[in-house]
Amino acid sequence: MSINVKEMTTYAISDDGKTVTLSLVDEDGKPASLRFQIPDIGNLSMTLPSLIEAALRRQLRDGSFRYAYPIGSWSIEQATDPASLIVTLRTKDGFGVSFSMPRGNALLLADSLSEVDARPTAMLAH
């Protein structure tokens, strides 16, 4: 079964927090919904950014294209593991992603950020 989405409408979280339902309208104007278990919606959320980027790279025929979200804020907090931090990046409209990061990698990231100047440079990766 294939659904051509015309519009995303609402979402709902089950009372027990175990499922998420995404509601939409198909190209014929009929309402439909997709219900996900938390692990599956988590997998989907991790897959979507690379799918968007790959589709746009193909559309634009530009392998260097990046679909970048402007950062509105960030936070760094201690994880339950003393050797790790939780780094959260958020856009101004509230989209956010949290990453677990070993302290050693956080120091390398800080060094990389402090070395960046205003001139365009090659990608810095660890």
PyMOL commands that place a pseudoatom at each C-alpha (Angstrom):
pseudoatom trace, name=CA, resn=MET, resi=1, chain=A, elem=C, hetatm=0, pos=[0.000, 0.000, 0.000]
pseudoatom trace, name=CA, resn=SER, resi=2, chain=A, elem=C, hetatm=0, pos=[1.318, 3.408, -0.948]
pseudoatom trace, name=CA, resn=ILE, resi=3, chain=A, elem=C, hetatm=0, pos=[0.006, 6.669, 0.489]
pseudoatom trace, name=CA, resn=ASN, resi=4, chain=A, elem=C, hetatm=0, pos=[0.849, 9.935, -1.242]
pseudoatom trace, name=CA, resn=VAL, resi=5, chain=A, elem=C, hetatm=0, pos=[0.819, 12.490, 1.554]
pseudoatom trace, name=CA, resn=LYS, resi=6, chain=A, elem=C, hetatm=0, pos=[-0.743, 15.839, 0.764]
pseudoatom trace, name=CA, resn=GLU, resi=7, chain=A, elem=C, hetatm=0, pos=[-0.506, 17.240, 4.290]
pseudoatom trace, name=CA, resn=MET, resi=8, chain=A, elem=C, hetatm=0, pos=[0.624, 16.222, 7.748]
pseudoatom trace, name=CA, resn=THR, resi=9, chain=A, elem=C, hetatm=0, pos=[-2.076, 17.276, 10.215]
pseudoatom trace, name=CA, resn=THR, resi=10, chain=A, elem=C, hetatm=0, pos=[-1.566, 16.228, 13.840]
pseudoatom trace, name=CA, resn=TYR, resi=11, chain=A, elem=C, hetatm=0, pos=[0.212, 13.757, 16.055]
pseudoatom trace, name=CA, resn=ALA, resi=12, chain=A, elem=C, hetatm=0, pos=[-0.738, 11.958, 19.235]
pseudoatom trace, name=CA, resn=ILE, resi=13, chain=A, elem=C, hetatm=0, pos=[1.130, 10.070, 21.920]
pseudoatom trace, name=CA, resn=SER, resi=14, chain=A, elem=C, hetatm=0, pos=[-0.611, 7.133, 23.567]
pseudoatom trace, name=CA, resn=ASP, resi=15, chain=A, elem=C, hetatm=0, pos=[-1.501, 7.429, 27.256]
pseudoatom trace, name=CA, resn=ASP, resi=16, chain=A, elem=C, hetatm=0, pos=[1.138, 4.844, 28.145]
pseudoatom trace, name=CA, resn=GLY, resi=17, chain=A, elem=C, hetatm=0, pos=[3.763, 6.603, 25.973]
pseudoatom trace, name=CA, resn=LYS, resi=18, chain=A, elem=C, hetatm=0, pos=[4.482, 3.442, 23.982]
pseudoatom trace, name=CA, resn=THR, resi=19, chain=A, elem=C, hetatm=0, pos=[3.171, 4.569, 20.588]
pseudoatom trace, name=CA, resn=VAL, resi=20, chain=A, elem=C, hetatm=0, pos=[3.029, 7.708, 18.466]
pseudoatom trace, name=CA, resn=THR, resi=21, chain=A, elem=C, hetatm=0, pos=[0.373, 8.303, 15.813]
pseudoatom trace, name=CA, resn=LEU, resi=22, chain=A, elem=C, hetatm=0, pos=[1.013, 10.678, 12.915]
pseudoatom trace, name=CA, resn=SER, resi=23, chain=A, elem=C, hetatm=0, pos=[-2.162, 11.879, 11.182]
pseudoatom trace, name=CA, resn=LEU, resi=24, chain=A, elem=C, hetatm=0, pos=[-2.217, 13.057, 7.583]
pseudoatom trace, name=CA, resn=VAL, resi=25, chain=A, elem=C, hetatm=0, pos=[-4.386, 13.725, 4.558]
pseudoatom trace, name=CA, resn=ASP, resi=26, chain=A, elem=C, hetatm=0, pos=[-3.682, 11.817, 1.355]
pseudoatom trace, name=CA, resn=GLU, resi=27, chain=A, elem=C, hetatm=0, pos=[-3.720, 13.265, -2.163]
pseudoatom trace, name=CA, resn=ASP, resi=28, chain=A, elem=C, hetatm=0, pos=[-7.432, 12.394, -2.468]
pseudoatom trace, name=CA, resn=GLY, resi=29, chain=A, elem=C, hetatm=0, pos=[-8.255, 14.380, 0.676]
pseudoatom trace, name=CA, resn=LYS, resi=30, chain=A, elem=C, hetatm=0, pos=[-8.841, 11.278, 2.790]
pseudoatom trace, name=CA, resn=PRO, resi=31, chain=A, elem=C, hetatm=0, pos=[-7.540, 11.202, 6.351]
pseudoatom trace, name=CA, resn=ALA, resi=32, chain=A, elem=C, hetatm=0, pos=[-5.045, 8.483, 7.252]
pseudoatom trace, name=CA, resn=SER, resi=33, chain=A, elem=C, hetatm=0, pos=[-2.726, 7.788, 10.136]
pseudoatom trace, name=CA, resn=LEU, resi=34, chain=A, elem=C, hetatm=0, pos=[0.486, 5.948, 10.848]
pseudoatom trace, name=CA, resn=ARG, resi=35, chain=A, elem=C, hetatm=0, pos=[1.039, 4.388, 14.276]
pseudoatom trace, name=CA, resn=PHE, resi=36, chain=A, elem=C, hetatm=0, pos=[4.589, 3.666, 15.422]
pseudoatom trace, name=CA, resn=GLN, resi=37, chain=A, elem=C, hetatm=0, pos=[6.113, 1.919, 18.408]
pseudoatom trace, name=CA, resn=ILE, resi=38, chain=A, elem=C, hetatm=0, pos=[8.774, 4.107, 20.062]
pseudoatom trace, name=CA, resn=PRO, resi=39, chain=A, elem=C, hetatm=0, pos=[11.784, 2.131, 18.702]
pseudoatom trace, name=CA, resn=ASP, resi=40, chain=A, elem=C, hetatm=0, pos=[10.379, 2.395, 15.169]
pseudoatom trace, name=CA, resn=ILE, resi=41, chain=A, elem=C, hetatm=0, pos=[9.672, 6.138, 15.349]
pseudoatom trace, name=CA, resn=GLY, resi=42, chain=A, elem=C, hetatm=0, pos=[13.191, 6.543, 16.771]
pseudoatom trace, name=CA, resn=ASN, resi=43, chain=A, elem=C, hetatm=0, pos=[14.643, 4.674, 13.799]
pseudoatom trace, name=CA, resn=LEU, resi=44, chain=A, elem=C, hetatm=0, pos=[12.558, 6.803, 11.442]
pseudoatom trace, name=CA, resn=SER, resi=45, chain=A, elem=C, hetatm=0, pos=[13.730, 10.028, 13.067]
pseudoatom trace, name=CA, resn=MET, resi=46, chain=A, elem=C, hetatm=0, pos=[17.366, 8.963, 12.680]
pseudoatom trace, name=CA, resn=THR, resi=47, chain=A, elem=C, hetatm=0, pos=[16.813, 8.005, 9.027]
pseudoatom trace, name=CA, resn=LEU, resi=48, chain=A, elem=C, hetatm=0, pos=[14.895, 11.071, 7.815]
pseudoatom trace, name=CA, resn=PRO, resi=49, chain=A, elem=C, hetatm=0, pos=[17.761, 13.618, 7.771]
pseudoatom trace, name=CA, resn=SER, resi=50, chain=A, elem=C, hetatm=0, pos=[19.948, 11.406, 5.579]
pseudoatom trace, name=CA, resn=LEU, resi=51, chain=A, elem=C, hetatm=0, pos=[16.993, 10.587, 3.298]
pseudoatom trace, name=CA, resn=ILE, resi=52, chain=A, elem=C, hetatm=0, pos=[16.236, 14.288, 2.828]
pseudoatom trace, name=CA, resn=GLU, resi=53, chain=A, elem=C, hetatm=0, pos=[19.881, 15.050, 2.129]
pseudoatom trace, name=CA, resn=ALA, resi=54, chain=A, elem=C, hetatm=0, pos=[20.263, 12.136, -0.338]
pseudoatom trace, name=CA, resn=ALA, resi=55, chain=A, elem=C, hetatm=0, pos=[17.080, 13.104, -2.198]
pseudoatom trace, name=CA, resn=LEU, resi=56, chain=A, elem=C, hetatm=0, pos=[18.142, 16.739, -2.490]
pseudoatom trace, name=CA, resn=ARG, resi=57, chain=A, elem=C, hetatm=0, pos=[21.668, 15.762, -3.590]
pseudoatom trace, name=CA, resn=ARG, resi=58, chain=A, elem=C, hetatm=0, pos=[20.124, 13.644, -6.335]
pseudoatom trace, name=CA, resn=GLN, resi=59, chain=A, elem=C, hetatm=0, pos=[17.645, 16.370, -7.297]
pseudoatom trace, name=CA, resn=LEU, resi=60, chain=A, elem=C, hetatm=0, pos=[20.311, 19.092, -7.363]
pseudoatom trace, name=CA, resn=ARG, resi=61, chain=A, elem=C, hetatm=0, pos=[23.044, 16.790, -8.711]
pseudoatom trace, name=CA, resn=ASP, resi=62, chain=A, elem=C, hetatm=0, pos=[25.402, 18.122, -6.063]
pseudoatom trace, name=CA, resn=GLY, resi=63, chain=A, elem=C, hetatm=0, pos=[27.175, 15.541, -3.914]
pseudoatom trace, name=CA, resn=SER, resi=64, chain=A, elem=C, hetatm=0, pos=[28.518, 18.198, -1.560]
pseudoatom trace, name=CA, resn=PHE, resi=65, chain=A, elem=C, hetatm=0, pos=[25.046, 19.489, -0.641]
pseudoatom trace, name=CA, resn=ARG, resi=66, chain=A, elem=C, hetatm=0, pos=[24.194, 19.538, 3.090]
pseudoatom trace, name=CA, resn=TYR, resi=67, chain=A, elem=C, hetatm=0, pos=[20.692, 20.028, 4.481]
pseudoatom trace, name=CA, resn=ALA, resi=68, chain=A, elem=C, hetatm=0, pos=[21.646, 22.149, 7.465]
pseudoatom trace, name=CA, resn=TYR, resi=69, chain=A, elem=C, hetatm=0, pos=[19.399, 23.243, 10.308]
pseudoatom trace, name=CA, resn=PRO, resi=70, chain=A, elem=C, hetatm=0, pos=[20.337, 26.587, 11.896]
pseudoatom trace, name=CA, resn=ILE, resi=71, chain=A, elem=C, hetatm=0, pos=[21.206, 26.168, 15.569]
pseudoatom trace, name=CA, resn=GLY, resi=72, chain=A, elem=C, hetatm=0, pos=[19.090, 28.211, 17.948]
pseudoatom trace, name=CA, resn=SER, resi=73, chain=A, elem=C, hetatm=0, pos=[20.556, 26.851, 21.197]
pseudoatom trace, name=CA, resn=TRP, resi=74, chain=A, elem=C, hetatm=0, pos=[22.597, 24.056, 22.657]
pseudoatom trace, name=CA, resn=SER, resi=75, chain=A, elem=C, hetatm=0, pos=[23.118, 22.497, 26.043]
pseudoatom trace, name=CA, resn=ILE, resi=76, chain=A, elem=C, hetatm=0, pos=[25.701, 20.209, 27.573]
pseudoatom trace, name=CA, resn=GLU, resi=77, chain=A, elem=C, hetatm=0, pos=[24.929, 18.114, 30.625]
pseudoatom trace, name=CA, resn=GLN, resi=78, chain=A, elem=C, hetatm=0, pos=[26.445, 15.252, 32.530]
pseudoatom trace, name=CA, resn=ALA, resi=79, chain=A, elem=C, hetatm=0, pos=[25.257, 11.779, 31.473]
pseudoatom trace, name=CA, resn=THR, resi=80, chain=A, elem=C, hetatm=0, pos=[24.683, 9.051, 34.052]
pseudoatom trace, name=CA, resn=ASP, resi=81, chain=A, elem=C, hetatm=0, pos=[28.045, 7.653, 32.912]
pseudoatom trace, name=CA, resn=PRO, resi=82, chain=A, elem=C, hetatm=0, pos=[30.681, 10.001, 34.411]
pseudoatom trace, name=CA, resn=ALA, resi=83, chain=A, elem=C, hetatm=0, pos=[32.864, 9.553, 31.308]
pseudoatom trace, name=CA, resn=SER, resi=84, chain=A, elem=C, hetatm=0, pos=[30.163, 10.911, 28.983]
pseudoatom trace, name=CA, resn=LEU, resi=85, chain=A, elem=C, hetatm=0, pos=[28.225, 14.096, 28.332]
pseudoatom trace, name=CA, resn=ILE, resi=86, chain=A, elem=C, hetatm=0, pos=[24.867, 14.685, 26.679]
pseudoatom trace, name=CA, resn=VAL, resi=87, chain=A, elem=C, hetatm=0, pos=[25.077, 17.364, 23.990]
pseudoatom trace, name=CA, resn=THR, resi=88, chain=A, elem=C, hetatm=0, pos=[21.729, 18.720, 22.782]
pseudoatom trace, name=CA, resn=LEU, resi=89, chain=A, elem=C, hetatm=0, pos=[21.421, 20.926, 19.689]
pseudoatom trace, name=CA, resn=ARG, resi=90, chain=A, elem=C, hetatm=0, pos=[18.121, 22.752, 19.026]
pseudoatom trace, name=CA, resn=THR, resi=91, chain=A, elem=C, hetatm=0, pos=[16.749, 24.926, 16.239]
pseudoatom trace, name=CA, resn=LYS, resi=92, chain=A, elem=C, hetatm=0, pos=[14.826, 28.144, 17.005]
pseudoatom trace, name=CA, resn=ASP, resi=93, chain=A, elem=C, hetatm=0, pos=[11.555, 26.354, 16.254]
pseudoatom trace, name=CA, resn=GLY, resi=94, chain=A, elem=C, hetatm=0, pos=[12.225, 23.629, 18.818]
pseudoatom trace, name=CA, resn=PHE, resi=95, chain=A, elem=C, hetatm=0, pos=[13.608, 20.711, 16.789]
pseudoatom trace, name=CA, resn=GLY, resi=96, chain=A, elem=C, hetatm=0, pos=[16.293, 19.133, 18.915]
pseudoatom trace, name=CA, resn=VAL, resi=97, chain=A, elem=C, hetatm=0, pos=[18.601, 16.148, 18.943]
pseudoatom trace, name=CA, resn=SER, resi=98, chain=A, elem=C, hetatm=0, pos=[20.650, 14.866, 21.869]
pseudoatom trace, name=CA, resn=PHE, resi=99, chain=A, elem=C, hetatm=0, pos=[23.902, 12.995, 21.474]
pseudoatom trace, name=CA, resn=SER, resi=100, chain=A, elem=C, hetatm=0, pos=[25.901, 11.049, 24.024]
pseudoatom trace, name=CA, resn=MET, resi=101, chain=A, elem=C, hetatm=0, pos=[29.546, 12.042, 23.754]
pseudoatom trace, name=CA, resn=PRO, resi=102, chain=A, elem=C, hetatm=0, pos=[32.614, 10.739, 25.579]
pseudoatom trace, name=CA, resn=ARG, resi=103, chain=A, elem=C, hetatm=0, pos=[34.450, 13.569, 27.350]
pseudoatom trace, name=CA, resn=GLY, resi=104, chain=A, elem=C, hetatm=0, pos=[37.548, 13.000, 25.203]
pseudoatom trace, name=CA, resn=ASN, resi=105, chain=A, elem=C, hetatm=0, pos=[35.534, 13.603, 22.037]
pseudoatom trace, name=CA, resn=ALA, resi=106, chain=A, elem=C, hetatm=0, pos=[34.015, 16.725, 23.589]
pseudoatom trace, name=CA, resn=LEU, resi=107, chain=A, elem=C, hetatm=0, pos=[37.524, 18.100, 24.127]
pseudoatom trace, name=CA, resn=LEU, resi=108, chain=A, elem=C, hetatm=0, pos=[38.441, 17.299, 20.509]
pseudoatom trace, name=CA, resn=LEU, resi=109, chain=A, elem=C, hetatm=0, pos=[35.260, 19.036, 19.333]
pseudoatom trace, name=CA, resn=ALA, resi=110, chain=A, elem=C, hetatm=0, pos=[36.096, 22.100, 21.438]
pseudoatom trace, name=CA, resn=ASP, resi=111, chain=A, elem=C, hetatm=0, pos=[39.592, 22.191, 19.914]
pseudoatom trace, name=CA, resn=SER, resi=112, chain=A, elem=C, hetatm=0, pos=[38.146, 21.894, 16.391]
pseudoatom trace, name=CA, resn=LEU, resi=113, chain=A, elem=C, hetatm=0, pos=[35.669, 24.698, 17.021]
pseudoatom trace, name=CA, resn=SER, resi=114, chain=A, elem=C, hetatm=0, pos=[38.354, 26.977, 18.439]
pseudoatom trace, name=CA, resn=GLU, resi=115, chain=A, elem=C, hetatm=0, pos=[40.508, 26.462, 15.322]
pseudoatom trace, name=CA, resn=VAL, resi=116, chain=A, elem=C, hetatm=0, pos=[37.776, 27.433, 12.854]
pseudoatom trace, name=CA, resn=ASP, resi=117, chain=A, elem=C, hetatm=0, pos=[38.067, 30.933, 11.431]
pseudoatom trace, name=CA, resn=ALA, resi=118, chain=A, elem=C, hetatm=0, pos=[35.805, 32.952, 9.151]
pseudoatom trace, name=CA, resn=ARG, resi=119, chain=A, elem=C, hetatm=0, pos=[37.317, 31.644, 5.924]
pseudoatom trace, name=CA, resn=PRO, resi=120, chain=A, elem=C, hetatm=0, pos=[35.656, 28.668, 4.217]
pseudoatom trace, name=CA, resn=THR, resi=121, chain=A, elem=C, hetatm=0, pos=[37.614, 25.532, 5.010]
pseudoatom trace, name=CA, resn=ALA, resi=122, chain=A, elem=C, hetatm=0, pos=[37.457, 21.845, 4.304]
pseudoatom trace, name=CA, resn=MET, resi=123, chain=A, elem=C, hetatm=0, pos=[35.172, 19.814, 6.529]
pseudoatom trace, name=CA, resn=LEU, resi=124, chain=A, elem=C, hetatm=0, pos=[36.653, 19.019, 9.934]
pseudoatom trace, name=CA, resn=ALA, resi=125, chain=A, elem=C, hetatm=0, pos=[35.742, 15.498, 10.998]
pseudoatom trace, name=CA, resn=HIS, resi=126, chain=A, elem=C, hetatm=0, pos=[36.730, 13.239, 13.832]
for i in range(1, 126): cmd.bond("trace and resi %d" % i, "trace and resi %d" % (i + 1))
show_as sticks, trace
zoom trace
